[in-house]
Amino acid sequence: MATRRNFLHTAAVTGAATTLLPNSLWAATRPAKEKLGVALVGLGYYSTDLLAPALQQTKNCYLAGIVTGTPAKAEKWKKQYNIPDKNIYSYQTFDQIANNPDIDVIYVVLPPSMHEEYVVRAAKAGKHVWVEKPMAVTAKECQNMIDACRKNKVALTVGYRLHHDPNTQEYVKGLRDGKIGKIQMVSCSAGYYDARTDHWKQKKEMGGGVMYDMGVYVLQGARLATGEEPIAVTAQQFTSRPDVYKNGLDETTMAQLIFPSGARAAVQSSYGMNMNYLHVTGSKGTLEMEPYSAYNGVKGEFSGGNSSKIEHPYEVPWQQAKQMDDDAEAIMKNKPLLVPGEEGLRDIKIVEAIYQAARTGREVKIV
C-alpha cells in the first residue's frame, strides 16, 4: 500500500499540488482540540447517506452542527445525532455560526451554483471550509473562494475522496515510478443512468450537467495518470433525452485532451449510461482500473513486464471518513492538504474549456 507520505510527493508531481494551510492565526488563537467540529451545509443524499454516517466513524472530527432550510430535517437530525439546538442553523441564520466555538469546519454540500456564496460566508465567519465537487461553476468563482479563505486565514479543501483512497495512491505511485514506462494514452469513463428529471443535476442554472459532476472524475483520471496539465482540448456533447437535457445542458460529454509530453486522453462522462474505468497505455505496459471511482470495490492491475494487482477493499462510507479524517488532521497539525482549492480550480478551468470546445466545434487552448 502506498503511504500517505508517498502520495503527498506524488500529488505534487502530478499537478495536484499541496498547499500549506493558512491557519497559523487559527492555531495560535484557539485551544488545541482532539477533534474538530464539522457543520454540514445542505442535507441532501450525500450528507444524509454518506457524510453523516462517515462522521460517526471519524477519529479526528465529528458531526457538530447542521445548516438546513427544512425544519423537519433539522428536527430529525437533532434526534438522530443528538445535535444541540445552538448548533442548528437555517440559511437565514448561517452567519451567526461565527460565534459558535463548537464548529471549526463548515462542509458545503449544496448545488454547485451555491458553493461560492457559502464558502465565502464560511471563510468570513472564520471557519475552515470543505466544499464538495465540483468546486464551483466557473474558474472565477473558484478563485474568489480561494482568495476569501486566504484572506481570512482558514483552510480550503475540495471533497475529492479518491485522493485519499489507497487504490488511487497506489496506481499513481506506480505510474510515477515508471511501472508501465512513458504514458502514451489514457481512456477514462465515469457515468450512470440517472432517471431523475427534476434534480439540480438537470438544472443548468444550479450548476447541473454531467461534466461538472461525473466529468471531474475523468479529468482527475487523465491528470493523475499523465502527471501533467492538458494544454488543449476538443469535445462533443449529446443527449438521448432532449426533453430533460436541454438549453445546452449535457447528458453525455466526450473530450480529447492533449498534454505537453504528447500523451493523449479520451474521457467520457454520462448521466445516460453506466461506465466506470481507467485505462492507461504506456511504452512498457498498461494499467487497468475497473471500477475506477466507485464508493467501494475499486481494483486494478498493472500488466506488462512489471505486473501487479491493486485491490484495497473497504466498505461504504470508508472513503468519506478517510477524506475527512485526513483533512481534519492536516488542519490541526498545520500540514499540507491533499486537495487544496487550487486543485479544484484546475479542473474547472478544463471544464470551461471543454464546454467551449463542444459549443464551437473547435480545439480550445488551455492556459
N, C-alpha and C positions, 0 to 999 in steps of 0.2 A: 504494500500500500504506500502510495506517495505520502510523504509527510507534509504537514501544513507549511513548514519552512521551505520545502522544495517547491511547493506550489506558489508561494509568495514570490520566489525568484522567477518561476516560470511565467507567472502573470505579468511581471514587469517586462519580460522579454517579448511576450505576445502582444503587448499593447494594452493589456488590461492592467495598466499601471496602478500601483497602490499609492495612496496619498496619506501623509502623516496627518493625524487628527488636529483640528484647530481648537482643542479643548483644554489647553493649558490653564486658561482662566477658570473654566468649569472645575478642573481638578483642584485648583488652588483655593477655590471659594466654597466648595461643598464637601461635607464629610464623606469619607470613604464608605462605599456600600458593598455588601456581599452580592447583592442582586440589584439590577436596575428595574424600575417600574415602567412598564410599557402600556401606553394607551392606544387602542385600536380605533382608527377613524374610518367608519364605514363597516357595517356588519352584514355584508352580503355573504355569498357562498365561501369565498376564500378565507375570510375571517372566521366564519362560523364553523366550517368543516375542517379547516386545516390549521390556521394560526392559533386560534384559541385552544384547541386540543394540544398543539405543539407546545404552547406556553405552560401546559401542565407537566411537561417533560423537561423543560429547560433548567439548567443549573445556574446560569448567570443572569437570568432575567425572569420576570413573572408578569402575569396579567394584572395590572394595577387599575386600569380605567378604560372607559369606552366613550366614544362620541357617536351619537346616532340621532337621526331625525324622527325616529319612530318610538313613541313612549312604550308600546307593547314589547318591543325588542329590549328596551332598557330594563323593563321590569323582569323579563325572562332571564337576561344575562345577570342581573343583580342577584337573583335567587340561585342560578346555576353555578356562578363563580364567586359568590359571596363578595360582591363589589360594593364598597361603601357608597352611600348616596353622594358624598362630596367628590367622588371620583367619576361621576356620571355626568356627561355634558351633552348638550344639544349643539347644533351648528351655530345657533344664536349666542350661546354662552361659551363657545370654544375658546375665545381669547382669555377667559378667566383661568385657564389651565396654567397660565404663567405663575400664578400664586400657589400652586399645589406642589409641595415638595415630594409627594408620593410618586409623581410622574416625572421620569427622567427622559423617556423616549416617546415620541409620537410616531406611530406607524400609519402612514397614509395609504388606505386600501379603498380608494374611490375610483370612479371612472377617470381615465387619463386627462380629460378636459379640466378636471378639478385639481389636479396634482399641484400645479404651480401655486395656486391661491393658498392651499392648506400647508404646503411645505414652507412657503414664505411666512405665513402666520405662525407656524410652529417655531420657526427659527427666531422670529421676533419675540416669541414667548420664552426664549432661552432654553428650548428643549432640543435634544438631539433628534434627528429625523431619519426614519427609514421610510422609503417610498416604494410601492410596488411598480413592477414593469408594466407597460413602457413608462420610462421616467416622466415623459410629458409628450405633448403633441408636436411641438416644434423645438428646434435647437435653441431658439431664443428663450423659450420658457425654461429649458434645462439650464441655460447659463444664468438666468435670473435666480433660479433655485440655488445654484452653486454659490453665486455671489451673496445671496441673503444669508446662507449658512456660514460662509466665511466671515462676513461682516459681524455676525452675532456670535462667532467663536463656538459653533456647535458642529457636530459631525453630521455628514450626509452620506447615506449609502442606499443603493438600489437593491431590491429583493431578487437578485439573481441566485436562486437556490443552487443551481448546478455548479457554480464556482466552489461551493462548499462540499460537494459530493466527491467522495474518494474515487469513484469511477472516472469522473471528469479529470480530476487531478492526476490520475494515473495515465490516462491516454495523452493528456497534454505533455506531461513529463517525458513520456516515451517518444512523442513526436519531436520534442525539443532535443532529446538525446540522440536523434537520428536513427531510430529503430527501423524506419522504412525509407531512409535516405531523403533526398531532396523532394519536397512536396510539389507535386505537379498539378493535381486536380482534386477538387473537393465537391462532393454532392451531399446536400443536407436537406431533409424534409421534416416538417412538423405540421400536422393537421389533424382535424377530427370533423365528423359531421355534426354540425350544430343545428338542431331542429328548431331552435327558437327563432322568433320573428320580431320580437319587440324588446330585446335586451339592449343594454347600452352598446354592446358589440355590433349591433345592427343600426346604430345611430351615428352618423358622421359627426354631428355637432358635439357628441360626447367623447370623441376620440375612438370611435369604432372603426372596424376594418381589420382584416386579418394580419396585415403587415405590421401593425403596431403590436399586436398580441402574440400570435404564434411566430410572426416574422422575426421577432427579436431572437428567438431560439436559433433560427437558421443562420442569422448573421453572426451570432456568437459561435456557432459551429464552424463557420468559414474562417472567422478571425482567429479563433483559438487554434484551429488546425494549421493554418499557414503561419501564424505568428506575425502577421502583417496587417496593415490597414489598406483597404481597397482604394485604388486611385480612379477607377471609372466603373460605370455600371450601365447595363441595358436591362429592360424589364418589360413584362407583359402581364396583363390582368384580365380575368374573365369571370363570369358568373353563370351558373346553371339555374339561378333563381333571381331573375331581374326584378321581380316584384318585391323582393326583400333587400337585395344589394343593388341599390340604385344611386343615381346622382354622384357617381364616382366612387362609391363605397366598394371595396374589394372583398370578394368571397375567396378568390384564389389569386395568388401573386407568384410569379416566377421571375427570378432575376439572375443575371450573369455578372459576376464580379471579376475584375482584373486587378491583380496585385503587383507590386513593384518587382518582385522576383520573376514574374512571368507566369506564376501559378494562376489558375482559373478556378472559379467556383460557380456551380449551378445550385441555386437554392429555391425551394418551393415551400409555400405555406398555404393552408386552406382551411376554410370552415365547411367545405363541401365533400371532403374525403378523408379517410383515416390513413395516416402515414407518419412514420417516426423513425428516422435513421440518419446516420452519418457515415459516409464512405470517403476515405481519403486514399488517394493513389500517390505513392512515392516512387522514386527511382529504384528502390530495392525491395518494395513490398507494399502491402495495403493495411489499412485499419478499417474494421467494420464495427460500428456500434449500433445495435438494434435490440430493444428500443434505445433511443439516444437521450431523450429529455423527459421521460415519464417520471411519475412520482415514485415508482418502485419498479423492480425488475430490470433495471438498466444493466447491460452487459455488452461485452465486445471482445474482439480478438485482433491481434497483430498477426499478419500472415507474411510469409516470405522467409528470408534467411534468419530472421530473429523472431520467431513466433512465440506468442504467449497469449493467455486469456486474461480478460478483465471482468471481474464479477465480484462486487462487494454488495451483497444483499442487505436489505433493510425494509422496514415496514413504514407505511404512511402513519404519521406525518414527520418521519425522522429528518428528511431534508430540511423542512421548515425549522425544526428545533435546532438542528446543527447550524443553520444560517444565523438564527437569532442569537444563539449562544456565542458563535464566533464574533458577531458584530458587537455584542454587549461586552465581551472580553476586550476587544480592541479599544472600545471607549474607556473602560475602567483602567486599562493599563497603558493608555495613550500609545497604542500600537497601530501599524498600518491597517487600513480596511482592505478587504479583498475586492470590494466593488464600490469604489468611491463614485460620487456623482459624475465625475469626468468620464467614467466608463459608460454610463447611461447616455450621456451627451454624444459620445462617438456613434453609438448605434442609431440615435435619432437623426443625426446628420446623414447617415447612409439611407435610412428610411425615407427621408425627404428627397434624396437623390433618386431613389427607386420610383417614388411616385411621379417625379418629374419625367423620368425616362419612360415610364409607362404611358404617361399622358401625351408626350411629344413623339414617341416612337424613335427617339434618338439616344445615342450614347451620352451620358452625363458624366462630366469630370467631378471628382470629389476632392475638395480642398480643405 
